[in-house]
Amino acid sequence: MREALDSVTILYVDEAPHQSTMGLEAEASCLDVVTAATAREGVEILAERPIDCIVSEYDLANVDGLAFLDAVRENDDEIPFILFAENGSEAIASAAISSGVTDYIPNEPGTDQSALLATRILSAVESTSGRIASDRRSQLEASRLARDEIIRSANVWINVLDESGNVVVWNETAEAISGYASEEVIGHNRIWEWLYPDRAYREDILEQVDDILRSETNVAEFDTTIRTKSGDDRIISWYSYALTDPATALNGSVAIGRDVTQQRETSRRLETLIENLPGIVYRSGPGSDWPFEFAAGECESLTGYTASELCTEVTWGVDIVHPDDHERIANAVSDAIDESEPFTLTYRILTRDGDERWVWERGQQTDTDALDGFIIDITEQKDREHALEQQNERLEKFASIVSHDLRNPLNVARGRLELARVERDDEHLDEVERAHDRMARLIDDILSLARGGERARDRDVVDLAELSESSWETVETGDARLITDIDRSVRAAQNRLKRLLENLFRNAVEHGGDDVTVTVGELPNRTGFYVEDDGPGISAKDREAVFESGYSTSTDGTGFGLAIVDEIAAAHDWTVTVTDGDRGGARFEITDVSFLE
């Protein structure tokens, strides 16, 4: 009898086992018979233990053997199934074959068919085992080919080393990054001398590889700098692990690498940028209390807390933001988030020592609902603004005193002059009137200078051509002529810009005479506008001095007119300079002007 198989477990399903099935174990010692009286009991046994072959009677309680076969095939389409029919017929045999039984044996009453049944069982088991083994080998081969293709075309560097450190696998990405073809590196370990030409560095790297081979540990995020075949340096991030393959008896290591040169360089630049930023860069979680998840920069110098403490021990919105400012800036941030807009804030903070400082912050919400932003210290700027406000208050007080204490006597003098003209009118009184007018202009100029340092905050849309023409009408110009060669509008404090133009027009008439021609035009490249005359011009040595208070080359001038022009331009964040005009006169250029479309 055949004894090729070590052990075969048979499930026999029948209400009353036949003598042929009872003698199976005697026919073949490898056979172990498990019985079940019903199909349901047979299905339960199949679920509980491994079975190599099923032998079933056709006539079963409630169902027939073919129905039982269908139930078996729902879970296992490989196990041999032999239909052993006591009341067999050609119709049953045909139905059994059509249903996919492994074998069909008619059970002849009164005969012992143990030997036949044992032979058929062993044959079915061996045939199925062989087919499964063949299918498994095919699957393994297909899997190996697929694995090799995945390794070859993977977009990460993959190399495999044997236990001696020689290269046995070198994929296409490894070739692309290193510049060395697989034919150049497989079968030896000289590649390490090529990739790491510095001996000390190479020995350190190889020592770590040896540790992997000896300890069978995994190493992740391990960076090395290689020298490519073309001489470039690239940073590779490695994931390495020991390799043991019982099937091939291969012991070695696998290394998977990613070229992170650009990422590391970007990270280095970002770190350098953060280190040199004049303030704090942060990321905070959602919520009005700004719980910092990340902070870097001048954390300690600004707040007294380290970056780590800002993220773990204190909360920005609770412990740092001044309590009197918290509600205001929380509402501003909430509004900006609702509108999907960045936010800009100015508020006070309290340092670790309790000192009050002013900060300026700009941030925005990210796609993950976190807040990213930066914060800078503006305490010194705020102190300067406060000092300037105090200075402006003093100047305003001074201007009021000047206006009252000088204008009152001047008004009295003008009244006396009118009375004197009633009694007599001569040239001496005309000189007195001109002196009074000069004193009035002097008072106006002093007041304008006193108030000129304030920024031009309340601005309107101003048409430069229209304002130039209206300003020209308020200046004594005699027979002088104005040309407006500009069609632009700006946003400016209209009264102050009018004063600027009046002073430039008056300066042109005072120095160019009653027949001077003055032109207001646009500078090239839309950078600003100019006021130009065809008078005698201003010498190069005097051009810087003309904007100084009290400087004048005219006996009738106050010396403050151009200084006021400079102050008004600065109040608008403009710049005024003087140069030669196209027709030889003076040309005042006002730049850094933003025209409106």
Secondary structure as UniProt FT lines:
FT   STRAND          8..13
FT   HELIX           19..22
FT   HELIX           24..27
FT   TURN            29..30
FT   STRAND          31..36
FT   HELIX           39..48
FT   STRAND          53..56
FT   HELIX           65..73
FT   TURN            74..75
FT   STRAND          81..85
FT   TURN            86..87
FT   HELIX           90..99
FT   STRAND          103..106
FT   TURN            109..110
FT   HELIX           114..153
FT   STRAND          157..162
FT   TURN            163..164
FT   STRAND          167..170
FT   HELIX           172..178
FT   HELIX           182..185
FT   HELIX           191..195
FT   HELIX           199..215
FT   STRAND          219..227
FT   TURN            229..230
FT   STRAND          233..245
FT   TURN            246..249
FT   STRAND          250..259
FT   HELIX           261..276
FT   STRAND          280..284
FT   TURN            288..289
FT   STRAND          292..297
FT   HELIX           299..303
FT   HELIX           307..312
FT   HELIX           316..320
FT   HELIX           323..338
FT   TURN            339..340
FT   STRAND          343..350
FT   TURN            352..353
FT   STRAND          356..365
FT   TURN            367..368
FT   STRAND          371..377
FT   HELIX           379..423
FT   HELIX           427..451
FT   TURN            452..453
FT   STRAND          460..463
FT   HELIX           464..473
FT   TURN            478..479
FT   STRAND          481..485
FT   STRAND          489..492
FT   HELIX           494..512
FT   TURN            514..515
FT   STRAND          517..522
FT   HELIX           524..526
FT   STRAND          528..533
FT   HELIX           540..542
FT   TURN            543..544
FT   HELIX           545..547
FT   TURN            549..550
FT   TURN            555..556
FT   HELIX           561..571
FT   TURN            572..573
FT   STRAND          575..580
FT   TURN            582..583
FT   STRAND          586..591
FT   STRAND          595..596
//
